[in-house]
Amino acid sequence: MELNRQNRLASQSFLGSNSESILAQAKIAIIGLSGGGSHVALQLAHVGAGNFVVFDYDRVEARNLNRMVGATARDARLGTMKSNVIRRVIKRVNPRAKVLAISKKWQEEAEHLRDCDVIFGCIDTFSERQQLEATARRYLIPYIDMGMDVCPVAEGFTIGGQVALSMPGGLCLRCYGILTDERLSREAAQYGAAGSRPQVVWANGVLASTAVGICVQLFCPWRNQQTQGILREYDGESHILSTSNKMAYLLDTQCPHFSDSSSVGDPFWKL
């Protein structure tokens, strides 16, 4: 017998009397499912999100098992598509959820993003994050970007990351300093030579939990919030995630990067 939905979600009733219905109708896209994206999918299934579009063109490998929620050793042996693993993860938590699992690059079927309410970017490269944010702006969809890195320092390694909310009409990844010409040029010069980037499950989990909280607050705000822009930074040494100091200087800033009509709005939209 199926679990009573009201009882299952009773503990989050503070989100509002109609929060269950709102979340059940929400349509959320997740691009990149190996690290943070797998955490995002699982948590959204737990809070009751009802419609998913998940993209990843890759198959599970043994090296993914240190961070991909829901992936098993058997998936690695069989080379299961990551999108199919995440569909399985979501459906086991919320059998009623509708999951469109696409095992291709998101650019090949970007039309499936057009009617989403929120897009999560859980991808590594700066160039692809730039493309995905531009697509979200084109379709007037809030975009939540997650990124983390492990960098060598004199004493060993340092772990850091951030979660950013890019709202239509609000601050963007260039405003936050996440995307810069220097970073994009350096990445292009090293294209194909960097190999896989270091990832760890606990940092992905911290960033994903924060990103999911931002998403839920967009749908069901439990208190007033600033949605012009959100930038949270993670310090892996102290295990602290806090609002970036940059926000003190950016709150009254108008985004100059998506300010004209040619940068926003779906050109194929029909009334």
C-alpha positions as CSV (number, residue, x, y, z in Angstrom):
1,M,0.0,0.0,0.0
2,E,1.4,3.4,-1.0
3,L,2.4,5.7,1.8
4,N,0.1,8.5,2.6
5,R,1.6,11.6,1.0
6,Q,0.3,14.0,3.7
7,N,1.9,11.9,6.5
8,R,5.2,11.6,4.5
9,L,5.6,15.4,4.2
10,A,4.0,16.4,7.5
11,S,7.4,17.4,9.0
12,Q,7.8,20.2,6.4
13,S,4.4,21.7,6.9
14,F,6.1,25.0,7.9
15,L,6.6,25.5,4.2
16,G,2.9,26.4,3.9
17,S,-0.5,24.7,3.6
18,N,-0.2,24.3,-0.2
19,S,3.5,23.5,-0.3
20,E,2.9,19.9,-1.1
21,S,0.9,20.8,-4.2
22,I,3.4,23.4,-5.3
23,L,6.3,21.1,-5.1
24,A,4.5,18.2,-6.7
25,Q,3.8,20.5,-9.7
26,A,7.3,21.9,-9.9
27,K,9.4,20.9,-12.9
28,I,13.1,20.9,-12.2
29,A,16.1,20.2,-14.5
30,I,19.4,18.9,-13.2
31,I,22.4,19.0,-15.6
32,G,25.3,16.7,-14.5
33,L,24.5,13.8,-12.2
34,S,27.8,12.4,-11.0
35,G,28.6,14.5,-7.9
36,G,26.5,17.3,-6.6
37,G,23.7,16.5,-9.1
38,S,23.0,13.1,-7.6
39,H,22.6,14.7,-4.1
40,V,20.3,17.4,-5.5
41,A,18.0,14.8,-7.2
42,L,17.8,12.7,-4.0
43,Q,16.9,15.6,-1.8
44,L,14.4,17.0,-4.2
45,A,12.7,13.6,-4.3
46,H,12.5,13.6,-0.5
47,V,10.9,17.1,-0.3
48,G,8.3,16.1,-2.8
49,A,9.3,17.6,-6.1
50,G,7.1,15.9,-8.8
51,N,8.7,16.5,-12.2
52,F,12.3,16.1,-13.2
53,V,14.4,16.5,-16.3
54,V,17.8,15.0,-15.7
55,F,20.8,15.1,-18.1
56,D,24.0,13.2,-18.2
57,Y,25.6,11.6,-21.3
58,D,28.0,9.4,-19.3
59,R,28.0,5.9,-17.8
60,V,28.8,4.9,-14.3
61,E,32.4,4.0,-13.7
62,A,34.2,2.7,-10.6
63,R,35.8,6.1,-10.1
64,N,32.3,7.7,-9.7
65,L,31.4,5.6,-6.7
66,N,33.2,7.9,-4.2
67,R,30.6,10.6,-4.7
68,M,27.6,9.6,-6.8
69,V,24.6,9.0,-4.6
70,G,22.6,5.9,-5.7
71,A,25.3,4.4,-7.9
72,T,26.4,0.8,-7.1
73,A,29.3,-1.4,-7.9
74,R,27.0,-3.3,-10.2
75,D,26.2,-0.1,-12.1
76,A,29.9,0.4,-12.5
77,R,30.4,-3.2,-13.8
78,L,27.4,-2.8,-16.2
79,G,28.2,0.7,-17.3
80,T,24.7,1.9,-16.4
81,M,23.8,5.3,-17.8
82,K,24.0,7.9,-15.0
83,S,20.7,9.4,-16.0
84,N,19.0,6.0,-15.5
85,V,20.6,5.6,-12.0
86,I,19.2,9.0,-10.9
87,R,15.7,8.1,-12.3
88,R,15.9,5.0,-10.1
89,V,17.0,7.0,-7.1
90,I,14.1,9.5,-7.5
91,K,11.4,6.9,-8.1
92,R,12.4,4.8,-5.1
93,V,11.8,7.8,-2.9
94,N,8.8,9.3,-4.7
95,P,7.1,6.7,-7.0
96,R,4.7,9.3,-8.3
97,A,7.5,11.6,-9.6
98,K,7.7,11.9,-13.4
99,V,11.4,11.7,-14.5
100,L,12.6,12.4,-18.0
101,A,16.1,10.9,-18.0
102,I,18.1,12.0,-21.0
103,S,21.4,10.3,-21.7
104,K,22.8,13.0,-24.0
105,K,24.5,16.3,-23.7
106,W,21.9,18.9,-22.6
107,Q,22.7,21.0,-25.7
108,E,21.4,18.3,-27.9
109,E,17.9,18.5,-26.4
110,A,17.8,21.9,-24.8
111,E,14.1,22.3,-25.7
112,H,13.3,20.1,-22.7
113,L,14.5,23.0,-20.5
114,R,12.0,25.5,-21.8
115,D,9.1,24.8,-19.5
116,C,11.2,24.0,-16.4
117,D,10.7,26.1,-13.3
118,V,14.4,25.9,-12.1
119,I,17.6,24.6,-13.7
120,F,20.5,23.2,-11.6
121,G,23.9,23.3,-13.1
122,C,26.2,20.6,-11.6
123,I,28.9,20.7,-14.3
124,D,32.6,21.2,-14.2
125,T,33.7,23.5,-17.0
126,F,33.3,27.3,-16.9
127,S,32.4,27.4,-20.7
128,E,29.5,25.0,-20.2
129,R,28.3,26.8,-17.2
130,Q,28.3,30.0,-19.2
131,Q,26.2,28.3,-21.9
132,L,23.8,26.9,-19.5
133,E,23.2,30.2,-17.7
134,A,22.7,31.9,-21.0
135,T,20.1,29.3,-21.9
136,A,18.3,29.8,-18.5
137,R,18.2,33.5,-19.1
138,R,16.9,33.1,-22.6
139,Y,14.0,31.0,-21.2
140,L,13.6,33.3,-18.1
141,I,14.3,30.5,-15.7
142,P,16.1,30.7,-12.3
143,Y,19.5,29.0,-12.5
144,I,21.3,27.5,-9.5
145,D,24.9,26.9,-10.1
146,M,27.1,24.6,-8.0
147,G,30.9,24.3,-8.2
148,M,33.7,22.9,-6.1
149,D,37.4,22.3,-6.5
150,V,40.4,20.8,-4.8
151,C,43.6,22.8,-5.2
152,P,47.2,22.0,-4.2
153,V,48.8,24.4,-1.7
154,A,52.1,24.4,0.1
155,E,50.8,22.4,3.1
156,G,48.7,19.9,1.0
157,F,45.3,20.6,-0.5
158,T,42.5,23.0,0.0
159,I,38.8,22.4,-0.7
160,G,36.4,25.1,-1.7
161,G,33.2,25.7,-3.6
162,Q,30.2,27.9,-4.0
163,V,26.4,28.0,-4.8
164,A,25.0,30.9,-6.8
165,L,21.5,31.9,-7.7
166,S,21.2,33.5,-11.1
167,M,17.7,35.0,-11.4
168,P,16.2,36.6,-14.5
169,G,16.8,40.3,-14.1
170,G,19.2,39.7,-11.3
171,L,22.9,39.1,-10.8
172,C,24.7,36.6,-13.0
173,L,27.8,34.4,-12.7
174,R,29.9,37.1,-14.3
175,C,28.6,39.6,-11.7
176,Y,29.7,37.2,-8.9
177,G,33.1,36.8,-10.5
178,I,32.6,33.0,-11.0
179,L,32.9,33.5,-14.8
180,T,35.7,35.6,-16.1
181,D,37.4,36.0,-19.4
182,E,40.6,34.9,-17.9
183,R,39.1,31.6,-16.5
184,L,37.4,30.9,-19.8
185,S,40.6,31.6,-21.8
186,R,42.7,29.5,-19.5
187,E,40.3,26.6,-19.6
188,A,40.1,26.8,-23.4
189,A,43.9,26.7,-23.6
190,Q,44.0,23.5,-21.5
191,Y,41.1,21.9,-23.2
192,G,41.4,18.1,-23.0
193,A,44.5,18.1,-20.8
194,A,43.1,18.6,-17.3
195,G,41.6,15.1,-16.8
196,S,38.9,14.5,-14.2
197,R,38.6,17.1,-11.5
198,P,38.9,16.0,-7.8
199,Q,35.6,15.6,-6.1
200,V,34.6,14.4,-2.6
201,V,31.2,13.4,-1.4
202,W,31.0,15.5,1.7
203,A,31.7,18.8,-0.1
204,N,29.2,17.9,-2.9
205,G,26.6,17.1,-0.2
206,V,27.1,20.5,1.6
207,L,26.8,22.5,-1.6
208,A,23.8,20.4,-2.8
209,S,21.9,20.8,0.4
210,T,22.3,24.5,0.2
211,A,21.3,24.6,-3.4
212,V,18.1,22.6,-2.7
213,G,17.3,24.9,0.2
214,I,17.5,27.9,-2.1
215,C,15.3,26.1,-4.6
216,V,12.6,25.2,-2.1
217,Q,12.6,28.7,-0.7
218,L,11.9,30.0,-4.2
219,F,8.8,27.9,-4.4
220,C,7.7,28.0,-0.7
221,P,9.4,30.9,1.1
222,W,9.2,30.3,4.9
223,R,10.4,33.9,5.5
224,N,11.3,36.9,3.4
225,Q,14.5,36.5,1.4
226,Q,16.7,38.4,-1.0
227,T,16.3,36.9,-4.5
228,Q,18.1,39.5,-6.5
229,G,21.1,37.3,-6.0
230,I,22.6,34.7,-3.6
231,L,26.2,33.6,-3.4
232,R,27.3,31.2,-0.7
233,E,30.9,30.1,-0.4
234,Y,32.2,26.9,1.2
235,D,35.5,26.7,3.1
236,G,36.5,23.1,3.2
237,E,39.2,23.7,5.9
238,S,36.8,25.1,8.5
239,H,33.7,23.3,7.0
240,I,31.9,26.6,7.0
241,L,29.5,27.8,4.3
242,S,28.7,31.5,4.4
243,T,27.4,34.4,2.4
244,S,30.2,35.8,0.2
245,N,31.6,39.1,1.1
246,K,31.1,40.1,-2.5
247,M,27.3,40.5,-1.8
248,A,27.9,43.6,0.3
249,Y,29.1,45.4,-2.8
250,L,26.7,43.8,-5.3
251,L,23.2,44.1,-3.7
252,D,22.5,47.5,-5.4
253,T,24.1,46.4,-8.7
254,Q,22.2,45.9,-11.9
255,C,23.5,43.1,-14.0
256,P,25.0,44.5,-17.2
257,H,25.5,41.2,-18.9
258,F,21.9,40.2,-19.6
259,S,20.4,43.7,-19.7
260,D,19.1,44.0,-23.3
261,S,16.1,42.3,-24.8
262,S,18.2,40.2,-27.1
263,S,19.7,38.4,-24.0
264,V,16.5,37.3,-22.3
265,G,13.2,35.8,-23.3
266,D,12.4,32.7,-25.4
267,P,12.5,33.7,-29.1
268,F,10.2,30.7,-29.9
269,W,7.6,31.5,-27.3
270,K,4.0,31.6,-28.7
271,L,1.0,33.0,-26.8
